[in-house]
């Protein structure tokens, strides 16, 4: 009998920090923050903070505290944007365009989908996202940015993409 072996990760792209993994984190965060709408910049910060909650005096972080983490925010923005587009394409995330720019919100289908996900990691991630939402639900973007700069390091957190309408004030 022939033995089946799993395909190499190179056949399907990276397993960790893929658009799918990041999209699930984003969806979990948006569901925890519901009905608040979040900008791409906020989602980039929250994607980092939901797995590094200890950075903001929260529960133990889900991901290890590695030295090169300071650069994570630089690479996360594009990945978070791609992941939100993926979740939007499967109707899990709604996009709102208003006077304040572009904002994302969990769709009405998100709670039932997320309710089916019950792995220990996902349960812990949902707990961290709820804590994060309680901590930042009423915070203005400028306050969140200040905290990110203070806690994660003095770095440029306004990753404004050239030509991205509606994000200049976020």
C-alpha positions in Angstrom: 0.0 0.0 0.0 1.3 3.4 -0.9 2.1 5.8 1.9 0.8 9.4 1.6 3.0 12.2 2.7 2.0 15.8 3.3 2.9 18.2 0.5 5.8 20.5 1.2 5.0 23.9 2.5 6.6 25.4 -0.6 3.8 23.9 -2.7 1.2 26.0 -0.9 3.2 28.9 0.4 4.1 29.6 4.0 2.1 28.0 6.7 2.7 30.7 9.3 1.8 34.3 8.8 0.0 33.5 5.6 -3.0 35.6 4.5 -5.3 32.8 5.9 -3.7 32.7 9.3 -3.5 36.5 9.6 -7.1 36.7 8.2 -8.4 34.5 11.0 -6.6 36.6 13.6 -8.1 39.7 12.0 -11.5 38.2 11.9 -11.2 37.2 15.6 -10.1 40.7 16.5 -12.9 42.4 14.5 -15.5 40.1 16.1 -14.1 41.0 19.6 -14.3 44.7 18.8 -17.8 44.5 17.2 -19.5 46.9 16.5 -16.4 49.1 16.4 -14.9 49.5 12.9 -11.2 49.5 12.6 -8.8 51.1 10.1 -6.1 49.2 8.4 -3.5 50.9 10.7 -5.4 49.8 13.8 -5.7 46.3 12.5 -2.0 46.2 11.9 -1.4 47.2 15.5 -4.0 44.8 16.8 -2.6 41.9 14.8 0.7 42.4 16.6 -0.9 43.1 20.0 -3.3 40.1 20.0 -0.4 37.7 20.0 1.9 39.9 22.1 -0.6 41.0 24.8 2.1 41.1 27.4 3.6 44.1 25.6 0.6 46.1 26.9 0.4 44.6 30.4 -2.1 42.0 29.3 -2.2 38.2 29.6 0.8 36.1 28.7 1.6 36.5 25.0 0.7 33.7 22.6 3.8 34.2 20.5 7.4 34.2 21.9 9.1 37.4 22.8 11.9 37.5 20.2 14.5 40.3 19.8 13.7 41.1 16.1 10.0 41.7 16.9 10.5 45.5 16.6 10.5 45.1 12.8 7.3 43.1 12.8 5.0 46.1 12.3 6.9 47.1 9.2 6.1 43.8 7.4 2.6 43.2 8.9 0.7 46.1 7.2 0.7 44.5 3.7 0.0 41.0 5.1 -2.9 42.4 7.2 -4.3 44.2 4.2 -4.1 41.0 2.1 -5.7 39.0 4.9 -8.6 41.5 5.2 -9.2 41.3 1.5 -9.2 37.5 1.7 -11.8 37.6 4.6 -13.8 40.1 2.6 -13.8 37.9 -0.4 -15.5 35.1 1.6 -18.0 37.5 3.2 -16.5 37.4 6.7 -15.4 41.1 6.8 -17.4 44.2 5.7 -15.6 47.3 4.4 -17.0 50.7 5.1 -16.0 53.9 3.3 -16.9 57.1 5.2 -15.6 60.6 5.9 -12.9 59.1 8.3 -11.5 56.7 5.7 -11.8 53.0 5.1 -12.8 50.8 8.0 -13.3 47.1 8.5 -15.9 45.3 10.6 -16.8 41.7 11.2 -19.7 40.6 9.0 -23.0 39.1 10.3 -21.6 35.7 9.2 -18.5 35.9 11.3 -19.9 34.8 14.7 -21.3 31.5 13.5 -18.1 30.7 11.6 -15.8 31.6 14.5 -18.0 29.6 16.9 -17.0 26.5 15.0 -13.3 27.1 15.6 -12.4 25.5 18.9 -8.7 24.5 18.9 -6.8 25.4 22.0 -4.8 28.1 20.1 -7.9 29.6 18.7 -9.7 29.6 22.1 -6.7 31.4 23.6 -6.6 33.8 20.7 -10.3 34.6 21.1 -9.6 35.3 24.9 -6.7 37.6 24.0 -8.8 39.4 21.4 -11.6 40.0 23.9 -9.1 41.3 26.4 -7.6 43.6 23.7 -11.1 44.9 22.8 -11.9 45.7 26.4 -8.5 47.5 26.7 -8.8 49.5 23.5 -12.5 49.6 22.6 -12.9 53.3 23.5 -9.4 54.4 22.6 -8.8 56.9 19.9 -6.3 55.8 17.2 -3.8 58.5 18.4 -3.8 56.9 21.9 -3.3 53.4 20.5 -0.4 54.7 18.4 1.2 56.3 21.4 1.0 53.1 23.4 2.4 51.1 20.5 5.3 53.5 20.1 6.0 53.5 23.9 5.7 49.7 24.4 7.1 48.3 21.2 9.7 50.8 20.5 10.3 54.1 18.9 9.5 53.3 15.4 7.5 54.7 12.5 4.0 53.4 12.9 2.2 55.4 10.3 2.9 53.1 7.4 1.0 55.3 4.9 1.0 53.6 1.5 1.4 56.1 -1.3 -1.9 56.6 -2.9 -4.0 54.9 -0.3 -7.1 57.2 -0.1 -8.7 57.8 3.3 -5.7 56.6 5.4 -3.8 59.9 5.8 -5.6 60.7 9.0 -5.6 57.2 10.6 
